[in-house]
Amino acid sequence: MNARPQTPLSIDPLLAGVQGFVFDVDGTLALADKRLSGYQPLPGAIDVVNLLRERGVPCAAFTNGTTKTPAELCKALASVGLHFDEQRTLTPVSVAVDHFRTRGYRRLLVLATEAVYQPLEEAGFEVVRAPQRADDADAVFISWYPDFGLADLEAASRAVWGGAAFYTASTAPFVASREGRTVGISGALSAGVRNVTGRRAVIVGKPSPASIRCVVGRLGVPGNALAIVGDDATLELPMAHRAGAVSVAVHTGLGTAESFAALPPERQPHLSLSGIDQLLARL
């Protein structure tokens, strides 16, 4: 684990003991178009990331989106001035690789684009891509898959009926983009399979326990020494509370000052900021 800094990270007592940061991407660091590409950094984002890198504070960028491989996401963020180590640029497939290896899965039925099935294949899994059938699959994994059809739903349902474990990148109904809310396809597809099979998908993206284990492993920082920064009261906030981390909410994506303040006390963020530029002021 990283040693605690000799001097406090921040004069804010909530942040003084933080040893690592996890940043959401869409609505926190940047906004993309409705295809979740073409990033534009939000005010203060580049400065915050650069400052933490200069101080040697480990940071991760973690999106629940799966339109890009982790390597592609790393390059896309770097192209607009947001620099993260590739091993600390995370998507749900990063978590899935770790989790599926732990479970001993070998054969996977995947409803996803190349950004998901390619890293799984590179990690050594036997990947069957829907609408091909794999009724004997060890697990079904659903993520961003805009061209889905009835045959995909049937393939996934038959694999689940056959005993496959059932996973999804996310069940979020929407994500933040420059055009407002963009439909969360993983959640919609997972709901369809659940309606057919009666089986609820296990989430591997935020805010799952598996995602926390992945972050802790990649940063080398215990969960209770992290700050998790995001715009979604259903993703980053519960992830932070589950990990014992400092939760930092920003109002540049899905959540607003009013919506965060309206949460029950035990679910509210430790810090609620208008944007990531306000985090910069505290560092």
QUICORUR-V173333 format. One record per residue. N is the residue number from 1. RES is the residue in one letter. BURIAL is 1 if it has 16 or more other C-alpha atoms within 10 Angstrom, else 0. Layout:
n:N res:RES burial:BURIAL
n:N res:RES burial:BURIAL
//
This chain:
n:1 res:M burial:0
n:2 res:N burial:0
n:3 res:A burial:0
n:4 res:R burial:0
n:5 res:P burial:0
n:6 res:Q burial:0
n:7 res:T burial:0
n:8 res:P burial:0
n:9 res:L burial:1
n:10 res:S burial:1
n:11 res:I burial:0
n:12 res:D burial:0
n:13 res:P burial:0
n:14 res:L burial:0
n:15 res:L burial:1
n:16 res:A burial:1
n:17 res:G burial:1
n:18 res:V burial:1
n:19 res:Q burial:1
n:20 res:G burial:1
n:21 res:F burial:1
n:22 res:V burial:1
n:23 res:F burial:1
n:24 res:D burial:1
n:25 res:V burial:1
n:26 res:D burial:1
n:27 res:G burial:1
n:28 res:T burial:1
n:29 res:L burial:1
n:30 res:A burial:1
n:31 res:L burial:1
n:32 res:A burial:1
n:33 res:D burial:1
n:34 res:K burial:1
n:35 res:R burial:0
n:36 res:L burial:1
n:37 res:S burial:0
n:38 res:G burial:1
n:39 res:Y burial:1
n:40 res:Q burial:1
n:41 res:P burial:1
n:42 res:L burial:1
n:43 res:P burial:1
n:44 res:G burial:1
n:45 res:A burial:1
n:46 res:I burial:1
n:47 res:D burial:0
n:48 res:V burial:1
n:49 res:V burial:1
n:50 res:N burial:0
n:51 res:L burial:0
n:52 res:L burial:1
n:53 res:R burial:0
n:54 res:E burial:0
n:55 res:R burial:0
n:56 res:G burial:0
n:57 res:V burial:1
n:58 res:P burial:1
n:59 res:C burial:1
n:60 res:A burial:1
n:61 res:A burial:1
n:62 res:F burial:1
n:63 res:T burial:1
n:64 res:N burial:1
n:65 res:G burial:1
n:66 res:T burial:1
n:67 res:T burial:1
n:68 res:K burial:1
n:69 res:T burial:1
n:70 res:P burial:1
n:71 res:A burial:1
n:72 res:E burial:0
n:73 res:L burial:1
n:74 res:C burial:1
n:75 res:K burial:1
n:76 res:A burial:1
n:77 res:L burial:1
n:78 res:A burial:0
n:79 res:S burial:0
n:80 res:V burial:0
n:81 res:G burial:1
n:82 res:L burial:1
n:83 res:H burial:1
n:84 res:F burial:1
n:85 res:D burial:0
n:86 res:E burial:0
n:87 res:Q burial:0
n:88 res:R burial:1
n:89 res:T burial:1
n:90 res:L burial:1
n:91 res:T burial:1
n:92 res:P burial:1
n:93 res:V burial:1
n:94 res:S burial:1
n:95 res:V burial:1
n:96 res:A burial:1
n:97 res:V burial:1
n:98 res:D burial:0
n:99 res:H burial:1
n:100 res:F burial:1
n:101 res:R burial:0
n:102 res:T burial:0
n:103 res:R burial:0
n:104 res:G burial:0
n:105 res:Y burial:1
n:106 res:R burial:0
n:107 res:R burial:1
n:108 res:L burial:1
n:109 res:L burial:1
n:110 res:V burial:1
n:111 res:L burial:1
n:112 res:A burial:1
n:113 res:T burial:1
n:114 res:E burial:1
n:115 res:A burial:1
n:116 res:V burial:1
n:117 res:Y burial:1
n:118 res:Q burial:0
n:119 res:P burial:1
n:120 res:L burial:1
n:121 res:E burial:0
n:122 res:E burial:0
n:123 res:A burial:0
n:124 res:G burial:0
n:125 res:F burial:1
n:126 res:E burial:1
n:127 res:V burial:1
n:128 res:V burial:1
n:129 res:R burial:1
n:130 res:A burial:1
n:131 res:P burial:1
n:132 res:Q burial:0
n:133 res:R burial:1
n:134 res:A burial:1
n:135 res:D burial:1
n:136 res:D burial:1
n:137 res:A burial:1
n:138 res:D burial:1
n:139 res:A burial:1
n:140 res:V burial:1
n:141 res:F burial:1
n:142 res:I burial:1
n:143 res:S burial:1
n:144 res:W burial:1
n:145 res:Y burial:1
n:146 res:P burial:1
n:147 res:D burial:0
n:148 res:F burial:0
n:149 res:G burial:0
n:150 res:L burial:0
n:151 res:A burial:0
n:152 res:D burial:1
n:153 res:L burial:1
n:154 res:E burial:1
n:155 res:A burial:1
n:156 res:A burial:1
n:157 res:S burial:1
n:158 res:R burial:1
n:159 res:A burial:1
n:160 res:V burial:1
n:161 res:W burial:1
n:162 res:G burial:0
n:163 res:G burial:0
n:164 res:A burial:1
n:165 res:A burial:1
n:166 res:F burial:1
n:167 res:Y burial:1
n:168 res:T burial:1
n:169 res:A burial:1
n:170 res:S burial:1
n:171 res:T burial:1
n:172 res:A burial:1
n:173 res:P burial:0
n:174 res:F burial:1
n:175 res:V burial:1
n:176 res:A burial:1
n:177 res:S burial:1
n:178 res:R burial:1
n:179 res:E burial:0
n:180 res:G burial:1
n:181 res:R burial:0
n:182 res:T burial:1
n:183 res:V burial:0
n:184 res:G burial:1
n:185 res:I burial:1
n:186 res:S burial:1
n:187 res:G burial:1
n:188 res:A burial:1
n:189 res:L burial:1
n:190 res:S burial:1
n:191 res:A burial:1
n:192 res:G burial:1
n:193 res:V burial:1
n:194 res:R burial:1
n:195 res:N burial:0
n:196 res:V burial:0
n:197 res:T burial:0
n:198 res:G burial:0
n:199 res:R burial:1
n:200 res:R burial:0
n:201 res:A burial:1
n:202 res:V burial:1
n:203 res:I burial:1
n:204 res:V burial:1
n:205 res:G burial:1
n:206 res:K burial:1
n:207 res:P burial:1
n:208 res:S burial:1
n:209 res:P burial:0
n:210 res:A burial:1
n:211 res:S burial:1
n:212 res:I burial:1
n:213 res:R burial:1
n:214 res:C burial:1
n:215 res:V burial:1
n:216 res:V burial:1
n:217 res:G burial:0
n:218 res:R burial:1
n:219 res:L burial:1
n:220 res:G burial:0
n:221 res:V burial:1
n:222 res:P burial:1
n:223 res:G burial:1
n:224 res:N burial:1
n:225 res:A burial:1
n:226 res:L burial:1
n:227 res:A burial:1
n:228 res:I burial:1
n:229 res:V burial:1
n:230 res:G burial:1
n:231 res:D burial:1
n:232 res:D burial:1
n:233 res:A burial:1
n:234 res:T burial:0
n:235 res:L burial:1
n:236 res:E burial:1
n:237 res:L burial:1
n:238 res:P burial:1
n:239 res:M burial:1
n:240 res:A burial:1
n:241 res:H burial:1
n:242 res:R burial:0
n:243 res:A burial:1
n:244 res:G burial:0
n:245 res:A burial:1
n:246 res:V burial:1
n:247 res:S burial:1
n:248 res:V burial:1
n:249 res:A burial:1
n:250 res:V burial:1
n:251 res:H burial:1
n:252 res:T burial:1
n:253 res:G burial:1
n:254 res:L burial:1
n:255 res:G burial:1
n:256 res:T burial:1
n:257 res:A burial:0
n:258 res:E burial:0
n:259 res:S burial:0
n:260 res:F burial:1
n:261 res:A burial:0
n:262 res:A burial:0
n:263 res:L burial:0
n:264 res:P burial:0
n:265 res:P burial:0
n:266 res:E burial:0
n:267 res:R burial:1
n:268 res:Q burial:1
n:269 res:P burial:1
n:270 res:H burial:1
n:271 res:L burial:0
n:272 res:S burial:1
n:273 res:L burial:1
n:274 res:S burial:0
n:275 res:G burial:1
n:276 res:I burial:1
n:277 res:D burial:1
n:278 res:Q burial:1
n:279 res:L burial:1
n:280 res:L burial:1
n:281 res:A burial:0
n:282 res:R burial:0
n:283 res:L burial:0
//
